[in-house]
Structure formats: C-alpha cells, structure tokens
Amino acid sequence: MKTTDFAIQRVYSILNESVDVWLLDLPIYKLTKPSKKKDTEYIVLNSLPIGPGVLQKCRVNVNYHVKDLSPGIPDLEKLEANTASLMALLEDVPAKGIIINFESQEYFREDGLGEHYSNIRLSVKIVND
C-alpha cells in the first residue's frame, strides 16, 4: 500500500524535472508553504485522502499561487499563462504503476495572503502488485 506522500512525490518529480522545459524556476512546496517565505509566485502540492486496495485512488492538488497586483486584483496574465503551462506538463502523464489524469481547474482568492491561486486537481491511480 502507498500513502499520499507517494502520489505527491510523483507529481513533484514531474514538475521538478520539467523546470528547464518550462523556463520558470518557481519554488515547489509539499503540503504547505513555509510561513517565513516571501515568494511572489510558488506552487504547493497537497492531496485528498488515499483509499486502500490493489488500485488505490486519490486526488492531488497543484496550487499555483501569484501575488495580487493590488488588494483583491489578481495577476491574470501570470495566472492564465502559467496555469496553461502546468496543465500541459501534467496532462495524462504515463508512468509505470501510476496513472495521473487531469480532473479540474479553478481559481481561488486568498485575502489573508494577498494572492490568488489556480487549483489544478489531478486524479491519481496507483496500481499495487
């Protein structure tokens, strides 16, 4: 049996290996952004619970955060362009023993942080031997 850490690590590896192709050097954090970091753009990976069995399923969230241009005003240019780039990288990634498919995408406002973020939700299926 695998844990959500396995699914998050696989998505992390895909993004980390693609930095050269994507031409953006964004910090990628697992589960949460460290409180003391002051990044204007970053990615946070987290997940919903994973189930048991030979075919385990969970959802992995790829949250691309961007600092607002001014209070409540999102930087739509960055959000739209980099969301499209992320989705292209993560679209139906084939790998031995794991299947990653795009499920949904939407934008959220983070008033407390002065940011908006794009939530890309991936359906992850892990085949256990």
CYANA upper distance limits for C-alpha pairs under 8 A (distance plus 0.5 A):
  1 MET  CA     52 PRO  CA      7.47
  1 MET  CA     53 GLY  CA      7.83
  1 MET  CA     54 VAL  CA      8.40
  1 MET  CA     56 GLN  CA      8.44
  1 MET  CA    128 ASN  CA      7.30
  2 LYS  CA      6 PHE  CA      6.73
  2 LYS  CA     56 GLN  CA      8.31
  2 LYS  CA    126 ILE  CA      8.36
  3 THR  CA      7 ALA  CA      7.77
  3 THR  CA     50 ILE  CA      7.18
  4 THR  CA      8 ILE  CA      6.69
  4 THR  CA     47 SER  CA      7.07
  4 THR  CA     48 LEU  CA      8.31
  4 THR  CA     49 PRO  CA      7.39
  4 THR  CA     50 ILE  CA      6.49
  4 THR  CA     58 CYS  CA      7.92
  5 ASP  CA      9 GLN  CA      6.42
  6 PHE  CA     10 ARG  CA      6.80
  7 ALA  CA     11 VAL  CA      7.00
  7 ALA  CA     58 CYS  CA      8.48
  7 ALA  CA     60 VAL  CA      7.64
  7 ALA  CA    124 VAL  CA      7.40
  7 ALA  CA    126 ILE  CA      8.49
  8 ILE  CA     12 TYR  CA      6.55
  8 ILE  CA     30 LYS  CA      7.87
  8 ILE  CA     45 LEU  CA      7.02
  8 ILE  CA     46 ASN  CA      7.08
  8 ILE  CA     47 SER  CA      7.56
  8 ILE  CA     60 VAL  CA      7.05
  9 GLN  CA     13 SER  CA      6.55
 10 ARG  CA     14 ILE  CA      6.89
 11 VAL  CA     15 LEU  CA      6.85
 11 VAL  CA     90 LEU  CA      8.46
 12 TYR  CA     16 ASN  CA      6.42
 12 TYR  CA     28 ILE  CA      8.05
 12 TYR  CA     30 LYS  CA      8.48
 12 TYR  CA     45 LEU  CA      7.97
 13 SER  CA     17 GLU  CA      6.39
 14 ILE  CA     18 SER  CA      6.79
 14 ILE  CA     89 LEU  CA      8.25
 14 ILE  CA     90 LEU  CA      8.10
 15 LEU  CA     19 VAL  CA      7.08
 15 LEU  CA     89 LEU  CA      7.89
 15 LEU  CA     90 LEU  CA      8.50
 16 ASN  CA     28 ILE  CA      8.45
 18 SER  CA     22 TRP  CA      6.49
 18 SER  CA     89 LEU  CA      8.07
 19 VAL  CA     23 LEU  CA      6.42
 19 VAL  CA     24 LEU  CA      6.56
 19 VAL  CA     25 ASP  CA      6.66
 20 ASP  CA     24 LEU  CA      7.94
 22 TRP  CA     85 SER  CA      7.69
 26 LEU  CA     41 GLU  CA      7.15
 26 LEU  CA     42 TYR  CA      5.90
 26 LEU  CA     43 ILE  CA      7.51
 27 PRO  CA     41 GLU  CA      8.24
 27 PRO  CA     42 TYR  CA      5.64
 27 PRO  CA     43 ILE  CA      6.79
 28 ILE  CA     42 TYR  CA      6.60
 28 ILE  CA     43 ILE  CA      5.22
 28 ILE  CA     44 VAL  CA      6.35
 28 ILE  CA     45 LEU  CA      7.95
 29 TYR  CA     33 LYS  CA      6.27
 29 TYR  CA     42 TYR  CA      8.28
 29 TYR  CA     43 ILE  CA      6.64
 29 TYR  CA     44 VAL  CA      5.26
 29 TYR  CA     45 LEU  CA      6.71
 30 LYS  CA     44 VAL  CA      6.21
 30 LYS  CA     45 LEU  CA      5.35
 30 LYS  CA     46 ASN  CA      6.72
 31 LEU  CA     44 VAL  CA      6.80
 31 LEU  CA     45 LEU  CA      6.00
 31 LEU  CA     46 ASN  CA      5.12
 31 LEU  CA     47 SER  CA      8.31
 32 THR  CA     44 VAL  CA      6.48
 32 THR  CA     45 LEU  CA      7.93
 32 THR  CA     46 ASN  CA      8.06
 33 LYS  CA     37 LYS  CA      7.74
 33 LYS  CA     44 VAL  CA      7.06
 40 THR  CA     65 HIS  CA      8.25
 40 THR  CA     66 VAL  CA      6.31
 40 THR  CA     67 LYS  CA      5.56
 41 GLU  CA     64 TYR  CA      7.85
 41 GLU  CA     65 HIS  CA      5.94
 41 GLU  CA     66 VAL  CA      5.09
 41 GLU  CA     67 LYS  CA      6.96
 42 TYR  CA     64 TYR  CA      6.44
 42 TYR  CA     65 HIS  CA      5.86
 42 TYR  CA     66 VAL  CA      7.47
 43 ILE  CA     62 VAL  CA      7.25
 43 ILE  CA     63 ASN  CA      5.95
 43 ILE  CA     64 TYR  CA      5.02
 43 ILE  CA     65 HIS  CA      6.57
 44 VAL  CA     61 ASN  CA      8.45
 44 VAL  CA     62 VAL  CA      6.56
 44 VAL  CA     63 ASN  CA      5.62
 44 VAL  CA     64 TYR  CA      7.16
 44 VAL  CA     65 HIS  CA      8.35
 45 LEU  CA     60 VAL  CA      7.51
 45 LEU  CA     61 ASN  CA      6.17
 45 LEU  CA     62 VAL  CA      5.40
 45 LEU  CA     63 ASN  CA      6.82
 46 ASN  CA     60 VAL  CA      6.30
 46 ASN  CA     61 ASN  CA      5.78
 46 ASN  CA     62 VAL  CA      7.44
 47 SER  CA     58 CYS  CA      7.68
 47 SER  CA     59 ARG  CA      6.05
 47 SER  CA     60 VAL  CA      4.74
 47 SER  CA     61 ASN  CA      6.08
 48 LEU  CA     58 CYS  CA      6.60
 48 LEU  CA     59 ARG  CA      5.82
 48 LEU  CA     60 VAL  CA      7.01
 48 LEU  CA     61 ASN  CA      8.44
 49 PRO  CA     58 CYS  CA      6.44
 49 PRO  CA     59 ARG  CA      7.91
 50 ILE  CA     56 GLN  CA      7.06
 50 ILE  CA     57 LYS  CA      6.11
 50 ILE  CA     58 CYS  CA      5.04
 50 ILE  CA     59 ARG  CA      8.18
 51 GLY  CA     56 GLN  CA      5.83
 51 GLY  CA     57 LYS  CA      6.16
 51 GLY  CA     58 CYS  CA      7.26
 52 PRO  CA     56 GLN  CA      5.94
 52 PRO  CA     57 LYS  CA      8.36
 53 GLY  CA    128 ASN  CA      8.27
 54 VAL  CA    126 ILE  CA      8.48
 54 VAL  CA    127 VAL  CA      6.44
 54 VAL  CA    128 ASN  CA      5.48
 54 VAL  CA    129 ASP  CA      7.56
 55 LEU  CA    125 LYS  CA      6.98
 55 LEU  CA    126 ILE  CA      6.16
 55 LEU  CA    127 VAL  CA      5.32
 55 LEU  CA    128 ASN  CA      6.82
 56 GLN  CA    125 LYS  CA      6.12
 56 GLN  CA    126 ILE  CA      5.59
 56 GLN  CA    127 VAL  CA      7.07
 56 GLN  CA    128 ASN  CA      8.16
 57 LYS  CA    123 SER  CA      7.83
 57 LYS  CA    124 VAL  CA      6.20
 57 LYS  CA    125 LYS  CA      5.09
 57 LYS  CA    126 ILE  CA      6.94
 58 CYS  CA    123 SER  CA      6.69
 58 CYS  CA    124 VAL  CA      5.86
 58 CYS  CA    125 LYS  CA      7.19
 59 ARG  CA    121 ARG  CA      7.00
 59 ARG  CA    122 LEU  CA      5.97
 59 ARG  CA    123 SER  CA      5.28
 59 ARG  CA    124 VAL  CA      6.26
 60 VAL  CA    121 ARG  CA      6.34
 60 VAL  CA    122 LEU  CA      5.63
 60 VAL  CA    123 SER  CA      7.10
 60 VAL  CA    124 VAL  CA      7.36
 61 ASN  CA    119 ASN  CA      6.89
 61 ASN  CA    120 ILE  CA      6.21
 61 ASN  CA    121 ARG  CA      5.13
 61 ASN  CA    122 LEU  CA      6.79
 62 VAL  CA    118 SER  CA      8.43
 62 VAL  CA    119 ASN  CA      6.32
 62 VAL  CA    120 ILE  CA      5.53
 62 VAL  CA    121 ARG  CA      6.85
 62 VAL  CA    122 LEU  CA      8.28
 63 ASN  CA    117 TYR  CA      6.68
 63 ASN  CA    118 SER  CA      6.04
 63 ASN  CA    119 ASN  CA      5.08
 63 ASN  CA    120 ILE  CA      6.79
 64 TYR  CA     79 LEU  CA      8.25
 64 TYR  CA     83 THR  CA      7.78
 64 TYR  CA    117 TYR  CA      5.76
 64 TYR  CA    118 SER  CA      5.62
 64 TYR  CA    119 ASN  CA      7.14
 65 HIS  CA    115 GLU  CA      7.06
 65 HIS  CA    116 HIS  CA      6.45
 65 HIS  CA    117 TYR  CA      4.71
 65 HIS  CA    118 SER  CA      7.11
 66 VAL  CA     74 PRO  CA      8.21
 66 VAL  CA     75 ASP  CA      7.43
 66 VAL  CA     78 LYS  CA      7.97
 66 VAL  CA     79 LEU  CA      7.37
 66 VAL  CA    115 GLU  CA      6.04
 66 VAL  CA    116 HIS  CA      6.22
 66 VAL  CA    117 TYR  CA      6.56
 67 LYS  CA     74 PRO  CA      7.86
 67 LYS  CA     75 ASP  CA      7.69
 67 LYS  CA    113 LEU  CA      8.47
 67 LYS  CA    114 GLY  CA      6.59
 67 LYS  CA    115 GLU  CA      4.88
 67 LYS  CA    116 HIS  CA      7.17
 68 ASP  CA     72 GLY  CA      7.00
 68 ASP  CA     73 ILE  CA      5.98
 68 ASP  CA     74 PRO  CA      5.10
 68 ASP  CA     75 ASP  CA      6.13
 68 ASP  CA    114 GLY  CA      6.20
 68 ASP  CA    115 GLU  CA      5.38
 68 ASP  CA    116 HIS  CA      7.00
 69 LEU  CA     73 ILE  CA      6.11
 69 LEU  CA     74 PRO  CA      6.38
 69 LEU  CA     75 ASP  CA      6.08
 70 SER  CA     74 PRO  CA      8.05
 71 PRO  CA    114 GLY  CA      6.73
 72 GLY  CA    109 ARG  CA      8.21
 72 GLY  CA    111 ASP  CA      7.55
 72 GLY  CA    114 GLY  CA      7.40
 72 GLY  CA    115 GLU  CA      8.20
 74 PRO  CA     79 LEU  CA      8.47
 74 PRO  CA    115 GLU  CA      7.52
 74 PRO  CA    116 HIS  CA      6.41
 75 ASP  CA     79 LEU  CA      6.73
 75 ASP  CA    116 HIS  CA      8.44
 76 LEU  CA     80 GLU  CA      6.26
 77 GLU  CA     81 ALA  CA      6.61
 78 LYS  CA     82 ASN  CA      6.31
 79 LEU  CA     83 THR  CA      6.29
 79 LEU  CA    117 TYR  CA      7.82
 79 LEU  CA    118 SER  CA      7.31
 80 GLU  CA     84 ALA  CA      6.72
 81 ALA  CA     85 SER  CA      6.92
 82 ASN  CA     86 LEU  CA      6.56
 83 THR  CA     87 MET  CA      6.58
 83 THR  CA    118 SER  CA      7.19
 84 ALA  CA     88 ALA  CA      6.70
 85 SER  CA     89 LEU  CA      6.90
 86 LEU  CA     90 LEU  CA      6.71
 87 MET  CA     91 GLU  CA      6.24
 87 MET  CA    102 PHE  CA      8.26
 87 MET  CA    120 ILE  CA      8.03
 89 LEU  CA     93 VAL  CA      8.47
 90 LEU  CA    100 ILE  CA      8.22
 90 LEU  CA    101 ASN  CA      8.18
 90 LEU  CA    102 PHE  CA      7.72
 91 GLU  CA    100 ILE  CA      8.16
 91 GLU  CA    101 ASN  CA      6.70
 91 GLU  CA    102 PHE  CA      6.30
 92 ASP  CA     99 ILE  CA      7.99
 92 ASP  CA    100 ILE  CA      6.07
 92 ASP  CA    101 ASN  CA      5.09
 92 ASP  CA    102 PHE  CA      7.00
 93 VAL  CA     99 ILE  CA      7.35
 93 VAL  CA    100 ILE  CA      6.01
 93 VAL  CA    101 ASN  CA      7.42
 94 PRO  CA     98 ILE  CA      7.91
 94 PRO  CA     99 ILE  CA      6.60
 94 PRO  CA    100 ILE  CA      7.53
 95 ALA  CA     99 ILE  CA      6.98
 97 GLY  CA    126 ILE  CA      6.34
 97 GLY  CA    127 VAL  CA      5.47
 97 GLY  CA    128 ASN  CA      7.52
 98 ILE  CA    124 VAL  CA      7.57
 98 ILE  CA    125 LYS  CA      6.11
 98 ILE  CA    126 ILE  CA      4.96
 98 ILE  CA    127 VAL  CA      6.53
 99 ILE  CA    124 VAL  CA      6.24
 99 ILE  CA    125 LYS  CA      5.53
 99 ILE  CA    126 ILE  CA      6.97
100 ILE  CA    122 LEU  CA      6.99
100 ILE  CA    123 SER  CA      6.29
100 ILE  CA    124 VAL  CA      5.18
100 ILE  CA    125 LYS  CA      7.03
101 ASN  CA    122 LEU  CA      6.10
101 ASN  CA    123 SER  CA      5.69
101 ASN  CA    124 VAL  CA      7.07
102 PHE  CA    120 ILE  CA      8.20
102 PHE  CA    121 ARG  CA      7.01
102 PHE  CA    122 LEU  CA      5.22
102 PHE  CA    123 SER  CA      6.74
103 GLU  CA    120 ILE  CA      8.19
103 GLU  CA    121 ARG  CA      5.96
103 GLU  CA    122 LEU  CA      5.64
103 GLU  CA    123 SER  CA      6.37
104 SER  CA    120 ILE  CA      6.44
104 SER  CA    121 ARG  CA      5.67
104 SER  CA    122 LEU  CA      7.64
105 GLN  CA    118 SER  CA      7.43
105 GLN  CA    119 ASN  CA      5.98
105 GLN  CA    120 ILE  CA      4.97
105 GLN  CA    121 ARG  CA      6.65
106 GLU  CA    118 SER  CA      6.26
106 GLU  CA    119 ASN  CA      5.89
106 GLU  CA    120 ILE  CA      7.34
107 TYR  CA    116 HIS  CA      7.48
107 TYR  CA    117 TYR  CA      6.12
107 TYR  CA    118 SER  CA      4.97
107 TYR  CA    119 ASN  CA      6.53
108 PHE  CA    116 HIS  CA      6.08
108 PHE  CA    117 TYR  CA      5.85
108 PHE  CA    118 SER  CA      6.94
108 PHE  CA    119 ASN  CA      7.88
109 ARG  CA    115 GLU  CA      6.76
109 ARG  CA    116 HIS  CA      4.87
109 ARG  CA    117 TYR  CA      6.99
110 GLU  CA    114 GLY  CA      6.48
110 GLU  CA    115 GLU  CA      5.60
110 GLU  CA    116 HIS  CA      6.02
110 GLU  CA    117 TYR  CA      7.99
111 ASP  CA    115 GLU  CA      7.06
